[in-house]
Amino acid sequence: MPILLIIILITVAVIFFLVGVVVYCKSWDHYLVRRNCHIEPGMYKIYLERLRWSYVLLCLVLLIILIIVVFSVAIEQTIMQNSSTSRLASPPKLRFNCSNVCFVDRAEWLAAAPKETQIMRTPVSMVFVHHTAMAHCFHFQNCSHEVKQVQDHHMIQYKWSDIGYNFIIGEDGRVYEGRGWDRVGAHTRGFNDKSVSMTMIGEYSKRLPNEKALSALKNIIACGVDMGKVKEDYKLYGHRDASNTISPGDKLYALIKTWPHFDHNKPLND
């Protein structure tokens, strides 16, 4: 914007000069030919009057231009601020043609760009349920913040290329996109390239996620099946079934063990 102001000021200065020449010399050609202008007798007062009003008019034009520029800058900044705020304030749209999944894409929770990606072959045959063991969240703004915290932790502390999970679910009932359906995650050692992770925001050793979160978990898995990203006969596991961890928490693990696709055998890394 400072460059635009400089251009405007230079343009106005040139106009001032040209108008002065035209008024004084009566024509630009006259100026070019003679390179020197002389006021005819009796025309000095008329010239001054014309020049004065010409400059007054140009000053008004310059003032109007400056006002327009200032208002344009103010409006542009307001729009940018509102746009940035609305990304975290407006309800996310439904995605994936799964009408019962309220999906939040990476741009909406202000995800950092991945350092690298690895494409995963789908459909996958396994789904792992995790928990973040961090703070619980019940609103879009809070859940978005928690997801961003997880990504920062994974990328800064662990030096991973991105957030490790494929999807993250909050107790606001929304599903937050991590690595998504088609990228290899970093969530369950030995199974990252043949499974997707569904991670619940919070710690679920002593209590269950609320109904919104549990419904979102079931719906996003069903959505994956409908999209052909997860096999219809997929096997469901808790993170602890493949790693030395308490994830997804005792209460949540006990619940998913009662779900139809849960495999009571340890997952096999073929």
C-alpha positions, -999 to +999 in steps of 0.1 A: +000+000+000+029+026+006+039+020-030+004+028-042+005+061-022+038+070-038+025+063-073-006+085-065+015+114-052+038+112-082+008+112-105-008+142-088+026+161-089+028+155-127-008+167-131+000+198-111+030+205-134+011+198-167-019+220-156+005+248-147+022+246-181-011+245-200-026+274-181+006+295-183+016+287-219-019+279-232-006+248-250+019+219-244+032+223-279+040+259-272+060+248-242+080+222-261+088+245-289+098+276-270+110+259-238+102+292-222+068+308-216+060+345-215+029+361-201+012+384-226+005+419-215-027+421-194-029+383-189-009+381-157-039+385-134-060+361-155-032+336-154-029+338-116-067+334-112-067+303-135-037+289-118-051+294-083-084+277-091-066+249-110-045+242-079-075+244-056-093+219-078-063+196-079-060+198-041-096+187-038-089+158-061-058+148-042-078+150-009-105+128-023-079+103-036-062+102-002-096+097+016-104+068-008-070+052-002-073+055+036-109+040+035-097+012+012-069+003+035-092+003+065-119-018+048-093-043+035-078-047+071-113-051+085-122-077+060-090-096+066-095-095+104-131-106+101-121-134+077-094-147+101-118-145+130-147-161+112-125-191+104-126-199+141-160-186+148-183-198+120-197-233+122-178-257+099-197-271+069-205-307+063-180-325+042-174-359+025-211-362+016-217-378+050-246-357+063-242-368+099-205-358+102-197-323+111-162-321+096-136-294+102-109-293+076-073-283+082-077-247+071-105-241+096-084-251+126-054-232+112-032-262+107+004-257+097+014-272+063+029-307+065+067-309+059+062-340+038+035-365+029+032-402+022+002-416+003-016-445+019-033-472+000-070-475+008-093-490+018-076-499+051-086-529+072-080-515+107-092-486+128-074-476+160-090-455+187-068-431+207-071-403+232-049-372+234-047-374+273-049-336+272-076-311+281-112-318+272-131-294+249-167-287+243-167-257+218-153-252+184-128-226+194-114-247+223-113-279+203-095-261+174-070-248+199-064-283+213-059-298+179-034-271+171-016-278+203-014-315+194+001-306+160+026-283+175+036-310+200+041-336+173+060-313+149+081-294+174+088-320+202+087-352+181+100-336+149+073-353+129+062-340+095+027-332+107+001-341+133+002-378+138-035-387+138-058-391+108-088-376+126-094-359+159-128-358+176-139-332+202-168-332+227-183-305+206-193-333+182-170-323+154-144-343+135-112-324+129-091-334+099-055-345+107-038-365+080-071-375+065-080-408+047-052-409+022-020-400+040+000-424+062-002-413+098+021-415+128-001-429+155+004-467+159+039-481+153+039-509+128+003-501+116+005-465+103+004-475+066-025-499+069-049-482+094-065-449+103-066-434+138-096-418+154-084-398+183-107-384+211-096-351+226-093-355+263-084-382+289-108-412+292-094-434+320-121-424+345-150-412+323-165-417+288-166-391+261-200-374+259-227-386+235-218-360+208-182-373+206-192-410+207-217-404+179-191-385+159-166-414+163-192-439+150-203-417+122-168-409+109-159-446+107-192-453+089-184-424+066-150-440+058-168-472+049-193-454+027-165-436+009-145-468+003-116-456+025-123-483+052-132-519+044-167-530+053-152-558+075-127-536+092-114-545+126-115-520+155-088-517+181-077-495+209-043-479+208-032-501+237-038-533+216-007-525+195+014-503+218+025-501+254+001-473+264-031-467+284-047-450+254-076-446+247-082-448+285-099-475+305-134-463+302-134-457+265-115-489+258-141-509+278-168-493+257-153-499+222-147-535+232-185-539+231-188-525+195-195-550+166-162-546+148-139-548+178-113-576+175-104-592+208-073-607+192-041-586+190-037-569+156-014-587+132+013-568+113+013-587+080 
